[in-house]
Amino acid sequence: MIELQDVHKAFGKNRVLRGVNLIVPSGESMVIIGGSGTGKSVLLKCILGLVHPDSGTILLDGEDVEKAARDAFLARFGMLFQGGALFDSLPVWQNVAFRLLRGSLKRPKDEAREIAIEKLRRVGLKPDVADLFPAELSGGMQKRVGLARAIAADPEVIFFDEPTTGLDPIMAGVINELIREIVTEMGATAMTITHDMSSVRAIADRVAMLHDGVIQWTGPIAEMETTPDPYVQQFTHGRAEGPIAAVR
């Protein structure tokens, strides 16, 4: 579904991506792991076309993303943002139905509200949450609303940016289970960036390790624990010693 071929991106003298090659199979859940500042978010933004790579090719279902019609291209994606990114001035249902109230996916208001309430129900929230505002919700509830918004338009591809950041371990587990269930039900292709190893083990079919601007290792989740790759071993076990230098 997604293929990156020798993708490079620099910001001034800071070479963030230095030749990324990666294939994300259709219908699978790929998790990108790596330390803070290794370029995981830049990678997602390049795929979405929010940041333009300096060189290389990114394909979505065989089509070059740089040449795709933007509205039709973005309509294929859903995204759960790291901080929730809910609109404070809009009630919950309008946050969930944001894409359904405007643009090429626009639906009648009543229909959009019904879809929003159904998606809220899918992530374990009751209909009476629909008319509340984000500030009236807990962090875990806000994350669920963000997940409901990500799936509101039944996208083919869903991105999850650090989906459990700021959540306690129990709520993080709930969100991980919801992501796994929803991705499986929808048959969507999922791409997650995280350094939370509990999330990796819960939602990944395949894992890719991004370090120093390149994919150091990629493989099935079942092989992550046993691979001899020193980068993966150091990162997954949180070891101070290894090829990844600690930032002081």
N, C-alpha and C positions, 0 to 999 in steps of 0.2 A: 504493500500500500504506500509506504514511504521509503524513498531511497536517497541517500546523500552520497555524492561522489566528489571526493577531494575538496571539501568545503573549507574555505579559509575566510577568516574575518579578523581584522585588526582595528583598534581604536588608537590612532596615533602610533606610538611605538609599542603599544601593548597588543601583542599577537594572541588573541583569545582562542580562535580556532585555527589549527595549523595543518589541516588536511584530514577532515573527518570523513570517514567512510562507514556507512551504516545502512542496514536494510531492516525495516520493520514489517514483518509479514502481515497480511490482511487478517483481521479477526483476532490478533494476538495482543497481549499486554506486554509492552516493552518498558522496562524501568531503567532510566539512566542514573547511575550513581557517580559520586565524585564529591570532593570537598567543596567548601564555599569558594566562589571566585574562579572555578575551573571552566566556566563557560556554558553550564547547563541551560540557564535561562536564555542566553544568547542563541543557543542552538534552536530552542523552541521558537524564538522570535524570527530567526532566519526561515524556518519552515513556514511560519505564518505570513512571511513577507513584511513583517514590521521592521525588520532589519535586513538590509540587502548584503549578502556575502560579497567579499571582494573577488572571489573566484570560486569555481566549482559549480556543481549542478545539484539541484534538489528536485526530485520528482514525486508527484502525488498521483498514484495510480497510473504511472507512465507519462504524466503531463508535467512539463517544466513549470514550476510554480511562478517563475518570473514572467511567464507568458500567459498565465491564466487570467480570465476575466475575474476581477476582484470579488464582486458580489456573489457570484455563483461559487467561487472558490471558498470563500469564508463561510458560506452557508453549509458547507460540509463538515465544519468543525464545531466542537463545543469545548469550553475550557473552564476548569475550576482554578481560580486564582489563589495564590498563596495567602493573601490577607483577606480573602473573601471578596473584596472589591464590590461590595453592595452599595447601591445608591441610597444615602441616608434619607433623602427627601421623598423617596418612593416607598409605598407599602410593599410588603413582602411579595404579594402576588404579581405586582408590576415589575419587581426585580426579576422574578422567575420568568415572566412572559415578555421581558424587555425586547427580545428579537422578534417576538410574534406581534408586537404592536407597531412595528415600523419596517421599512425596507421591503426587500423581495419576499420575505417570509410572512408579511403582514396578514393577520387574521382579524375578523370582527372582534370587538372588545369582549363581548360575552363569551365567545368561544376561547379566546386567549386566556380569560380568567379560569374557565373550566379546565383547560389543559394545565394551567399553573397549579391549581388545587390538586389535580391528579398527580402531578409530578411531586408536589409536596408530600402527598400521601405515600408515594413510592419511597421517599427517603425517611419515612417515619414521623412526619409532622401532620398534625390535625388541621382540618380546614379553618379553624378559628385563628390560626397563625397568619392566614393570608392577609388580613387587614391590619396586622401590627406593623411597626416600623423596625428596621434593623437594630436600632438602639435598645429596643425592648427585648431583644433576644440574647441568650447566652452565646459564648463563642462556639460551642458545639452546634447549636441551632443555626447560627449564621453560616457555619460551614456546610450544613445540610441544605440550607437555602441556596448556597452557591452551587452545590452539586445538582440540585433540582434545576437551576437555571442552565447548567452545562448540558443537561439532557433534554431540555424543554422542546427543542426542535428536532429531536431524534437524529443527531448527527452521525456521520459515518466514522469520524475520528474524534476522540476526546483526549485533551491534554490535561494533566493534573500537575500543578506546580506546587511542590511541597505540601501535599494535601493534609498532613497531620500537624503542621507547625502550630504551636501555641495551644495544643490540646493536651489534656491529661491522658495517661496511658489507656484508660478505659474507653474514653470517647474516641481516641485515636484508633483503637481496635474496632469500634463500631463503624467509623468512617471507612476503614480499610475493608471491612466486610461488605458494606454497601457498594463500594467501588467495584469490588470483585463480582458481586451479584449482578449489578447493573450492566457492566461491560459484557458479561457472559450472556445475559438476557438479550441485550441489544445486538449482539454479534459485532460490536464496534471494535475498531482498532484503537488501542489505548497507548498513550505515551506519557510516562510519569517521570518527573525529576525529583529526586529526594536523597537525603543522606540518613533517613530513618530506616534502619535495617529491618525493623518489624514490618514496615510498610512493604519493603521489597519482598520479603518472604510471603506476605499475605496476598499481594496482587500481581506479582510478575509471572509471566510465562517465560520471558527471556530477560536477560540483564546485560547492560553494556556499561563498562567502566570508562569514564571520561577523565583523562588527566593530561596536563601539559598540552592541551589543545588537540589531542587525538584520542581515538578509542583504543585503549590499551588492551581490552579483552571484551569479548561478547560471547554469550552462550546461554543454554537453557538454565533456568533457576536451579534445577537439580544438580548442575555441575558447578555452581558458584562456590559451594563449601569445599569442594575437593580439588578445584583447579590449583595447579602449582604457581599460577601467575602471582608474583610478589606484590603487585599493586592491589589486586583484589584481596589477597590474604591480609595485608596490612590494614586495608580500609574496613573490611567486614569484621575484623576482630579488634579494631581500635588500638592497634599496636603503635607505640611511639617510635619503634625502630623499624626501618624499612626504606624503600626508595622514595616514599612521599615525605618530603621535609615538612616539619611542623612550622607554621607561621607564628613568629613570636612578636 
